[in-house]
Structure formats: structure tokens, C-alpha cells
């Protein structure tokens, strides 16, 4: 690895410019004993010309690796710069979620599973991702009359709440009023929220394995005496069989984009209770 001054020399730019590249995620770097260190190969990559304008896929792949780098560095400012650059180049907020953040979060999980980062690194990355998602949130707000209230939460014992937060914003972008109960939501709290808010639909999110009993309890409590739409989804619900087995009205597919269509579909005129 080389120092940032040396990298700036190789790039033919001022030290502060090279520093800005690091802060905005263009140049991957790690801090060792208070000094930024970079891989010469990453400097070479910067020296090579960028893909031509209009070639969207490689540019996105490039932004994806930059946001992953900023998440792993715990650098919220740098991660937000990557998002701003994507928005400025025409990406929709929903694309920032699904084409930048979701693949980066999955890559974080793969690295943790492979042992190349530890659980602290994963926590740091997910905290930054959560803050970036929060900052992006108001951009999904649609003025005007809402299409109905959707209550959403991760089932009891489930600490993964980022997937639900992403789904919530996609639904807000489609004009629904969404109340996100977050992680580890007891069955009784789903029921209370659905009742108080006269929810037209309830979405139960489940990401990790082993939460089937909690899902069953939640579904039973929500179903008791009510006809409101109910969807169970998330990474732990890989196909239709699993979804129906867990008591979902239907399987939505594994992409948050499909959830909007599914909510519209299952509502089909049904109101809350
Ligand atoms: C961040 C993260 C965490 C964070 C969560 C922080 C937070 N605030 O959410 C923390 C550090 C807390 C965490 C903890 C754990 N984690 Co974790 N975590 C992840 C990681 C890296 C990213 C999760 C994420 O946000 N993904 C991005 C989301 C948006 O993608 P998605 O889940 O596919 O969601 C999409 C769809 O499923 C759908 N969707 C989501 N919800 C819903 C709901 C409905 C109704 C519908 C219709 C659709 C839908 O829309 C979403 C967007 O398209 C994943 C890696 C991965 N592959 O995802 C591991 C991962 C999920 N974790 C894993 C594990 C093992 C754990 C721990 C058990 C580790 C441990 N030993 O402590 C604990 C579990 C704690 C618990 N009790 O739940 C495993 C799960 C394996 C498994 N099958 O069980 C993974 C896959 C990592 C791995 N590769 O092994 N984790």
C-alpha cells in the first residue's frame, strides 16, 4: 500500500484532490495509524478512462463498489456523496436503494460469511446504510391523498429492519401511507398498530432463518377475526410455497419493486378493519 501523497503524485493531482477522491469513495482507502493508505491498483483504475457516457451498467457497477467501500469504512459523508452523484446522474431514489444499497449490503453479508470482515465491520456498514436510507427517505414522499395505510415490521426476534425500511419507502413512493414498526416486533404490537391505524394491509418481514414460529404467531394474531390483506416476505421467503406456507396472501417475488404491485393487487378494494 502507498500513502495518499504518493497516490496524488501518481494521479497528477493535488493532495487535497486525492483526499476528496477518498471522501467521495472514488479512491478506496483505509486509515492505518492515522494515515490514509491506498492500493496502487486502485490508483491505476482511476487513471484508466471511465466507461463512455450512456453506458449505464458499468457506471452503476463502479458506483456500487464505491458505496460498498464507503459503507465498510463507516464513512457516512462519503457514502452520501456516492448517492448524490448517482442522483445527479439521473438515478431514481428507488434505484439507489435497489441497485446500489441492496447489492452492497448483500456483499457485506458475503464478506462477513467468508470471514474477510468481522461482525463489527458489518455493524458499522449497516449503521451507515441505515443513515443513508433515512436521508433518502423524504424523496419518496408523494403529495396528495394517500392510497391507504400499510403497517410493516420485522417479526419478533428478527433484528434485520433495513429490508423493511426499503420496502416501506418503495410503498411511500407509490402513494401509500406506511407505518414501519422496525425490528423485533411482537405479534400483539402488529395487531395493535393495524387496529389503531385501520391498516388496509400488514406486511411481515423476515430475513434470517429460524423465525417460523414467530411468523406463525403473528399471522394467527393478525388473522383472528379480520380480513385485512397480509403479506409475509423478505429474504427468508424464497418462493411461493414458502410464502403460502407461512400464511401470506401471496408471494411477491424477492424484489421490493414487486411488493408495490402485490400490495395494490391484494388490496383490490379491501379496506382496513
Ligand atoms: C445488515 C445485516 C445485519 C444487521 C442488521 C441491521 C439492520 N438495522 O437491519 C445486524 C448486524 C443486526 C445483523 C444481525 C444478524 N445477522 Co445479518 N445481515 C445483514 C446483511 C449484511 C444485510 C441485510 C440487508 O439489509 N440486506 C439488504 C436487503 C434490502 O435485502 P433483502 O433482505 O433481500 O430485502 C429485499 C426483499 O427480501 C424484499 N423484502 C424485504 N422485506 C420484505 C417484506 C415483505 C412483506 C415483502 C413482500 C418483501 C420484503 O424487499 C427487499 C428489497 O428488495 C445480510 C446480508 C444479505 N445477504 O442481505 C446479513 C444476513 C441477513 N445476516 C445473517 C445473519 C446470520 C445474522 C445474525 C444471525 C448474525 C449473528 N450471529 O449475530 C444476526 C441475526 C440477528 C437477528 N436475531 O435477527 C445472514 C442470514 C443467514 C440466514 N439465512 O439466516 C446474512 C444473509 C449474512 C450471511 N451471508 O450469512 N445482520
Boltz pocket constraint, residues with backbone or C-beta under 6 A from the ligand:
constraints:
  - pocket:
      binder: B
      contacts: [[A, 98], [A, 101], [A, 102], [A, 105], [A, 106], [A, 107], [A, 108], [A, 109], [A, 110], [A, 112], [A, 113], [A, 119], [A, 122], [A, 123], [A, 126], [A, 130], [A, 157], [A, 158], [A, 159], [A, 160], [A, 161], [A, 162], [A, 163], [A, 164], [A, 166], [A, 167], [A, 203], [A, 204], [A, 205], [A, 206], [A, 207], [A, 208], [A, 209], [A, 231], [A, 232], [A, 233], [A, 234], [A, 235], [A, 236], [A, 252], [A, 253], [A, 254], [A, 255], [A, 256], [A, 257], [A, 259]]
      max_distance: 6.0
